[in-house]
Amino acid sequence: MRQNFQTEFKAWSSDFIIEIINGSENPDKIVREIKTLLSEYEQSFSRFLQGSQLTALNNQDAITLTPLWETVLKEAEAISQTLSPAYFNPHVNLAAHGYNRSIEKLGKNAAIQTDKNALLPYPKGLIKKQNKLQLKSHSTLDFGSFLKGYVSQQIADQYADACQGLIVNFGGDLTVRGQDEEKSEFEIGIFNPVTKEDHWVKLNQASLCTSGIYKRRWLQDNQEKHHILNPHLNNQSDSDYVSISFWGQNGALCDAMATAAFNAPVSEWNKWRSKQADINYLAIDKQGHVISSDFK
């Protein structure tokens, strides 16, 4: 029996939502499978989980290179080649800027010393020996700039053939497959945090990823901080925009672009689009004004 199905739960301190239209698989089975997959990624790549492989790696321990790690490392390298290390660098150290716990657990004032060590361009901080991976001294890894976009697409692809359409939304990084209930393209609203309105875009077999500096904020040394850093300066990103969205076929790349755009001029965004013909963007500045490559 085919049915519509929607569920929401917390994963990696983010909201995870999946909506399936006219699906043939058992909803409980889908939820179990997704939670198992998300747990596998968390055990591998969480900065906040003490027992994760990434935590061990950032503590200068060696870890075993699993197929999952190989895939994610290659994805990061491909993104780095597209965006350049000046705008995308998984070696950036958010923990040194006070973001050393999940956003719910951050104190009002995280008095953490800023890491002044120069960042190596990715992947030059990696040491690979046979099936082992380690980091060079002073290097760290953080895949938060693209991993949710990557995972949302992986999950959407896994269930796309068993339904008319679906939306996977992982903390604002979403992927659509198939068609909506009216057998049309999905329309997705991008929230304007200044005007409180939605700006609508149509998605066809695509991912849409949004980064913003208006939610995840904390105090460090009595100064307000947000979670987006400039990898070139190894310091807080200073941007006129409060929210930036990119959409296209590659969820990981769109996620990375939405983050990297806070450190790049709009002319650079258009250079990225020249390399990826399907990419579009929509950005909202501090006054609520919108610029977009596609929005009417």
SESEDREN-861143 format. One record per residue (C-alpha): residue number from 1; residue in three letters; z, y, x. Coordinates in Angstrom, 2 decimals, padded with zeros to 5 digits. Layout:
<pts>
<pt NUM, ala, <Z, Y, X>>
...
</pts>
This chain:
<pts>
<pt 1, met, <000.00, 000.00, 000.00>>
<pt 2, arg, <-001.05, 003.37, 001.39>>
<pt 3, gln, <001.37, 006.29, 001.12>>
<pt 4, asn, <002.26, 009.78, 002.30>>
<pt 5, phe, <005.21, 010.02, 004.63>>
<pt 6, gln, <007.14, 012.73, 006.49>>
<pt 7, thr, <010.25, 012.54, 008.63>>
<pt 8, glu, <012.15, 014.86, 010.98>>
<pt 9, phe, <014.76, 014.18, 013.65>>
<pt 10, lys, <016.07, 015.62, 016.92>>
<pt 11, ala, <014.58, 014.51, 020.24>>
<pt 12, trp, <015.11, 016.11, 023.66>>
<pt 13, ser, <017.06, 018.94, 021.95>>
<pt 14, ser, <013.93, 019.76, 019.91>>
<pt 15, asp, <012.83, 019.11, 016.34>>
<pt 16, phe, <010.38, 016.21, 016.06>>
<pt 17, ile, <008.33, 016.09, 012.84>>
<pt 18, ile, <005.62, 013.64, 011.86>>
<pt 19, glu, <003.64, 013.86, 008.61>>
<pt 20, ile, <001.28, 011.02, 007.72>>
<pt 21, ile, <-001.22, 011.28, 004.86>>
<pt 22, asn, <-002.42, 008.14, 003.09>>
<pt 23, gly, <-001.02, 005.85, 005.76>>
<pt 24, ser, <-001.06, 002.05, 005.80>>
<pt 25, glu, <001.82, 001.31, 008.20>>
<pt 26, asn, <005.49, 000.92, 007.27>>
<pt 27, pro, <007.28, 004.29, 007.76>>
<pt 28, asp, <010.48, 002.70, 009.08>>
<pt 29, lys, <008.46, 000.78, 011.67>>
<pt 30, ile, <006.72, 003.99, 012.76>>
<pt 31, val, <010.01, 005.84, 013.20>>
<pt 32, arg, <011.51, 002.99, 015.24>>
<pt 33, glu, <008.45, 002.85, 017.50>>
<pt 34, ile, <008.38, 006.62, 018.03>>
<pt 35, lys, <012.10, 006.80, 018.84>>
<pt 36, thr, <011.69, 003.97, 021.35>>
<pt 37, leu, <008.77, 005.77, 023.01>>
<pt 38, leu, <010.63, 009.09, 023.12>>
<pt 39, ser, <013.65, 007.38, 024.65>>
<pt 40, glu, <011.43, 005.90, 027.38>>
<pt 41, tyr, <010.08, 009.35, 028.25>>
<pt 42, glu, <013.58, 010.85, 028.17>>
<pt 43, gln, <014.97, 008.17, 030.49>>
<pt 44, ser, <012.10, 008.95, 032.86>>
<pt 45, phe, <011.67, 012.73, 032.70>>
<pt 46, ser, <014.76, 014.48, 031.27>>
<pt 47, arg, <016.39, 017.13, 033.50>>
<pt 48, phe, <019.53, 016.99, 031.39>>
<pt 49, leu, <020.15, 013.23, 031.22>>
<pt 50, gln, <022.38, 012.21, 034.12>>
<pt 51, gly, <020.93, 008.71, 034.33>>
<pt 52, ser, <017.25, 009.70, 034.14>>
<pt 53, gln, <014.79, 009.00, 036.94>>
<pt 54, leu, <013.97, 012.71, 037.17>>
<pt 55, thr, <017.64, 013.58, 037.68>>
<pt 56, ala, <017.82, 011.03, 040.50>>
<pt 57, leu, <014.65, 012.44, 042.04>>
<pt 58, asn, <015.94, 016.02, 041.88>>
<pt 59, asn, <019.12, 014.80, 043.60>>
<pt 60, gln, <016.92, 013.72, 046.53>>
<pt 61, asp, <017.01, 010.01, 045.65>>
<pt 62, ala, <013.89, 007.83, 045.79>>
<pt 63, ile, <012.63, 006.27, 042.55>>
<pt 64, thr, <010.12, 003.53, 041.76>>
<pt 65, leu, <006.67, 004.77, 040.77>>
<pt 66, thr, <006.09, 003.22, 037.34>>
<pt 67, pro, <002.71, 003.38, 035.53>>
<pt 68, leu, <004.20, 006.04, 033.23>>
<pt 69, trp, <005.21, 008.17, 036.21>>
<pt 70, glu, <001.77, 007.76, 037.80>>
<pt 71, thr, <000.09, 008.92, 034.59>>
<pt 72, val, <002.29, 012.01, 034.15>>
<pt 73, leu, <001.99, 012.99, 037.84>>
<pt 74, lys, <-001.82, 012.81, 037.57>>
<pt 75, glu, <-001.74, 014.88, 034.39>>
<pt 76, ala, <000.34, 017.54, 036.15>>
<pt 77, glu, <-002.05, 017.60, 039.11>>
<pt 78, ala, <-005.09, 017.99, 036.84>>
<pt 79, ile, <-003.42, 020.92, 035.05>>
<pt 80, ser, <-002.49, 022.51, 038.39>>
<pt 81, gln, <-006.12, 022.37, 039.49>>
<pt 82, thr, <-007.23, 024.07, 036.27>>
<pt 83, leu, <-004.60, 026.83, 036.21>>
<pt 84, ser, <-003.85, 027.24, 039.96>>
<pt 85, pro, <-000.33, 027.07, 041.50>>
<pt 86, ala, <000.16, 030.80, 040.93>>
<pt 87, tyr, <000.51, 030.14, 037.18>>
<pt 88, phe, <001.55, 026.48, 036.94>>
<pt 89, asn, <003.97, 024.69, 039.25>>
<pt 90, pro, <006.18, 021.74, 038.20>>
<pt 91, his, <008.25, 022.37, 041.34>>
<pt 92, val, <009.77, 025.46, 039.68>>
<pt 93, asn, <013.57, 025.14, 039.49>>
<pt 94, leu, <014.89, 026.26, 036.10>>
<pt 95, ala, <018.37, 024.92, 036.87>>
<pt 96, ala, <018.75, 027.48, 039.65>>
<pt 97, his, <018.26, 030.21, 037.05>>
<pt 98, gly, <021.04, 028.99, 034.77>>
<pt 99, tyr, <018.99, 026.62, 032.58>>
<pt 100, asn, <020.87, 023.57, 033.87>>
<pt 101, arg, <021.86, 022.04, 030.53>>
<pt 102, ser, <020.24, 021.54, 027.14>>
<pt 103, ile, <019.99, 024.83, 025.27>>
<pt 104, glu, <022.80, 023.82, 022.86>>
<pt 105, lys, <025.20, 023.26, 025.76>>
<pt 106, leu, <024.51, 026.45, 027.72>>
<pt 107, gly, <027.55, 028.70, 027.96>>
<pt 108, lys, <027.54, 032.39, 027.19>>
<pt 109, asn, <027.41, 033.19, 030.87>>
<pt 110, ala, <025.94, 030.63, 033.27>>
<pt 111, ala, <026.90, 032.04, 036.68>>
<pt 112, ile, <024.42, 030.04, 038.74>>
<pt 113, gln, <023.08, 031.18, 042.10>>
<pt 114, thr, <019.34, 031.78, 042.00>>
<pt 115, asp, <017.34, 029.56, 044.35>>
<pt 116, lys, <015.57, 031.85, 046.84>>
<pt 117, asn, <013.65, 029.05, 048.58>>
<pt 118, ala, <009.88, 029.50, 048.46>>
<pt 119, leu, <008.15, 027.09, 046.10>>
<pt 120, leu, <005.69, 024.59, 047.50>>
<pt 121, pro, <002.52, 024.37, 045.41>>
<pt 122, tyr, <002.38, 021.20, 043.34>>
<pt 123, pro, <002.10, 018.36, 044.41>>
<pt 124, lys, <003.00, 019.24, 048.02>>
<pt 125, gly, <006.70, 018.72, 047.34>>
<pt 126, leu, <006.12, 015.02, 046.63>>
<pt 127, ile, <006.54, 012.18, 049.12>>
<pt 128, lys, <004.84, 008.92, 048.12>>
<pt 129, lys, <005.48, 005.76, 050.13>>
<pt 130, gln, <004.05, 002.54, 048.75>>
<pt 131, asn, <005.57, 002.29, 045.26>>
<pt 132, lys, <008.34, 004.85, 045.85>>
<pt 133, leu, <008.50, 008.57, 045.08>>
<pt 134, gln, <010.78, 011.16, 046.67>>
<pt 135, leu, <010.92, 014.95, 046.96>>
<pt 136, lys, <010.86, 017.08, 050.07>>
<pt 137, ser, <013.97, 019.11, 050.87>>
<pt 138, his, <014.58, 022.02, 048.45>>
<pt 139, ser, <011.89, 020.68, 046.07>>
<pt 140, thr, <012.52, 019.79, 042.44>>
<pt 141, leu, <010.39, 018.66, 039.52>>
<pt 142, asp, <010.31, 019.84, 035.91>>
<pt 143, phe, <007.60, 018.68, 033.48>>
<pt 144, gly, <008.91, 020.76, 030.58>>
<pt 145, ser, <005.91, 023.10, 030.65>>
<pt 146, phe, <003.52, 020.42, 029.37>>
<pt 147, leu, <005.29, 017.16, 028.49>>
<pt 148, lys, <005.93, 017.76, 024.77>>
<pt 149, gly, <002.28, 018.69, 024.25>>
<pt 150, tyr, <001.27, 015.56, 026.12>>
<pt 151, val, <003.63, 013.28, 024.18>>
<pt 152, ser, <002.70, 014.72, 020.77>>
<pt 153, gln, <-000.95, 013.86, 021.47>>
<pt 154, gln, <-000.09, 010.35, 022.69>>
<pt 155, ile, <001.86, 009.64, 019.49>>
<pt 156, ala, <-000.84, 011.13, 017.24>>
<pt 157, asp, <-003.51, 008.98, 018.89>>
<pt 158, gln, <-001.35, 005.87, 018.44>>
<pt 159, tyr, <-001.25, 006.19, 014.63>>
<pt 160, ala, <-004.49, 008.06, 013.85>>
<pt 161, asp, <-006.48, 004.96, 012.86>>
<pt 162, ala, <-003.87, 003.85, 010.30>>
<pt 163, cys, <-004.04, 006.91, 008.03>>
<pt 164, gln, <-006.27, 009.57, 006.49>>
<pt 165, gly, <-004.59, 012.26, 008.57>>
<pt 166, leu, <-001.42, 013.19, 010.41>>
<pt 167, ile, <000.47, 016.00, 012.08>>
<pt 168, val, <002.84, 015.39, 014.99>>
<pt 169, asn, <004.97, 018.45, 015.76>>
<pt 170, phe, <007.25, 018.20, 018.78>>
<pt 171, gly, <009.25, 021.40, 019.16>>
<pt 172, gly, <006.28, 023.62, 018.28>>
<pt 173, asp, <003.74, 021.59, 020.25>>
<pt 174, leu, <001.64, 019.76, 017.68>>
<pt 175, thr, <-001.40, 017.52, 017.37>>
<pt 176, val, <-003.47, 016.83, 014.25>>
<pt 177, arg, <-005.76, 013.89, 013.59>>
<pt 178, gly, <-007.95, 013.14, 010.56>>
<pt 179, gln, <-007.86, 015.29, 007.42>>
<pt 180, asp, <-005.31, 016.82, 005.07>>
<pt 181, glu, <-004.65, 015.67, 001.48>>
<pt 182, glu, <-007.75, 017.54, 000.23>>
<pt 183, lys, <-009.82, 015.85, 002.97>>
<pt 184, ser, <-010.25, 019.17, 004.76>>
<pt 185, glu, <-009.30, 020.48, 008.18>>
<pt 186, phe, <-005.63, 021.17, 008.70>>
<pt 187, glu, <-004.51, 024.80, 008.55>>
<pt 188, ile, <-001.53, 025.59, 010.77>>
<pt 189, gly, <000.58, 028.75, 010.62>>
<pt 190, ile, <001.67, 030.47, 013.84>>
<pt 191, phe, <004.92, 032.34, 013.19>>
<pt 192, asn, <005.13, 036.00, 014.17>>
<pt 193, pro, <008.79, 036.54, 015.22>>
<pt 194, val, <008.45, 040.32, 014.89>>
<pt 195, thr, <006.75, 040.72, 011.48>>
<pt 196, lys, <008.06, 037.36, 010.13>>
<pt 197, glu, <004.58, 036.45, 008.83>>
<pt 198, asp, <002.32, 033.49, 009.66>>
<pt 199, his, <-001.12, 033.72, 011.25>>
<pt 200, trp, <-003.26, 030.77, 010.14>>
<pt 201, val, <-005.73, 028.79, 012.23>>
<pt 202, lys, <-007.81, 025.71, 011.38>>
<pt 203, leu, <-007.48, 022.63, 013.56>>
<pt 204, asn, <-009.94, 019.75, 013.79>>
<pt 205, gln, <-008.76, 016.76, 015.88>>
<pt 206, ala, <-006.89, 019.16, 018.15>>
<pt 207, ser, <-003.53, 020.17, 019.60>>
<pt 208, leu, <-001.83, 023.55, 019.17>>
<pt 209, cys, <001.03, 024.49, 021.49>>
<pt 210, thr, <003.25, 027.56, 021.33>>
<pt 211, ser, <005.62, 029.03, 023.91>>
<pt 212, gly, <007.98, 031.89, 023.15>>
<pt 213, ile, <010.76, 033.89, 024.76>>
<pt 214, tyr, <012.54, 034.84, 021.53>>
<pt 215, lys, <014.57, 031.62, 021.00>>
<pt 216, arg, <015.86, 029.89, 024.14>>
<pt 217, arg, <017.96, 032.63, 025.72>>
<pt 218, trp, <021.27, 032.72, 027.61>>
<pt 219, leu, <023.32, 034.98, 029.88>>
<pt 220, gln, <023.41, 034.54, 033.65>>
<pt 221, asp, <025.53, 036.96, 035.68>>
<pt 222, asn, <025.69, 039.10, 032.50>>
<pt 223, gln, <021.89, 039.36, 032.29>>
<pt 224, glu, <019.92, 037.85, 029.42>>
<pt 225, lys, <017.54, 035.09, 030.52>>
<pt 226, his, <014.79, 033.02, 028.91>>
<pt 227, his, <013.29, 029.68, 029.91>>
<pt 228, ile, <009.90, 030.78, 031.30>>
<pt 229, leu, <009.72, 031.49, 035.03>>
<pt 230, asn, <007.01, 032.91, 037.24>>
<pt 231, pro, <006.20, 030.12, 039.75>>
<pt 232, his, <004.61, 032.61, 042.15>>
<pt 233, leu, <007.74, 034.78, 042.36>>
<pt 234, asn, <010.24, 031.99, 041.54>>
<pt 235, asn, <011.87, 034.43, 039.15>>
<pt 236, gln, <012.06, 035.44, 035.50>>
<pt 237, ser, <008.71, 035.94, 033.79>>
<pt 238, asp, <008.15, 039.55, 032.70>>
<pt 239, ser, <005.64, 039.78, 029.87>>
<pt 240, asp, <004.68, 042.07, 027.00>>
<pt 241, tyr, <004.35, 038.99, 024.76>>
<pt 242, val, <007.05, 037.17, 022.80>>
<pt 243, ser, <004.90, 034.25, 021.62>>
<pt 244, ile, <001.68, 032.71, 022.95>>
<pt 245, ser, <-000.26, 029.79, 021.43>>
<pt 246, phe, <-003.20, 027.83, 022.81>>
<pt 247, trp, <-005.15, 025.17, 020.94>>
<pt 248, gly, <-007.85, 022.67, 021.93>>
<pt 249, gln, <-008.50, 018.99, 022.62>>
<pt 250, asn, <-005.98, 018.46, 025.44>>
<pt 251, gly, <-002.37, 018.77, 024.27>>
<pt 252, ala, <-000.82, 018.76, 027.75>>
<pt 253, leu, <-003.20, 021.46, 028.97>>
<pt 254, cys, <-002.65, 023.65, 025.89>>
<pt 255, asp, <001.11, 023.34, 026.35>>
<pt 256, ala, <000.84, 024.33, 030.01>>
<pt 257, met, <-001.49, 027.24, 029.22>>
<pt 258, ala, <000.86, 028.58, 026.53>>
<pt 259, thr, <003.62, 028.72, 029.15>>
<pt 260, ala, <001.51, 029.88, 032.09>>
<pt 261, ala, <-000.01, 032.71, 030.06>>
<pt 262, phe, <003.30, 034.59, 030.20>>
<pt 263, asn, <002.64, 035.07, 033.93>>
<pt 264, ala, <-001.09, 035.78, 033.80>>
<pt 265, pro, <-003.25, 038.67, 032.55>>
<pt 266, val, <-005.50, 038.08, 029.54>>
<pt 267, ser, <-008.51, 038.11, 031.86>>
<pt 268, glu, <-007.09, 034.97, 033.47>>
<pt 269, trp, <-006.69, 033.31, 030.07>>
<pt 270, asn, <-010.41, 033.83, 029.50>>
<pt 271, lys, <-011.18, 032.26, 032.89>>
<pt 272, trp, <-009.23, 029.18, 031.79>>
<pt 273, arg, <-011.30, 029.11, 028.59>>
<pt 274, ser, <-014.52, 029.24, 030.62>>
<pt 275, lys, <-013.47, 025.91, 032.19>>
<pt 276, gln, <-012.49, 024.39, 028.82>>
<pt 277, ala, <-014.96, 025.40, 026.12>>
<pt 278, asp, <-012.81, 024.19, 023.22>>
<pt 279, ile, <-009.73, 026.29, 024.11>>
<pt 280, asn, <-008.57, 029.24, 021.98>>
<pt 281, tyr, <-005.44, 031.40, 022.03>>
<pt 282, leu, <-003.32, 033.73, 019.91>>
<pt 283, ala, <-000.64, 035.98, 021.41>>
<pt 284, ile, <001.97, 038.21, 019.77>>
<pt 285, asp, <003.44, 041.16, 021.66>>
<pt 286, lys, <006.88, 042.78, 021.37>>
<pt 287, gln, <005.63, 045.12, 018.61>>
<pt 288, gly, <004.22, 042.21, 016.57>>
<pt 289, his, <000.58, 043.01, 017.38>>
<pt 290, val, <-001.79, 040.05, 017.68>>
<pt 291, ile, <-004.63, 039.37, 020.10>>
<pt 292, ser, <-006.71, 036.22, 019.79>>
<pt 293, ser, <-009.91, 034.63, 020.99>>
<pt 294, asp, <-010.56, 033.20, 017.52>>
<pt 295, phe, <-008.24, 034.68, 014.91>>
<pt 296, lys, <-009.84, 036.74, 012.16>>
</pts>
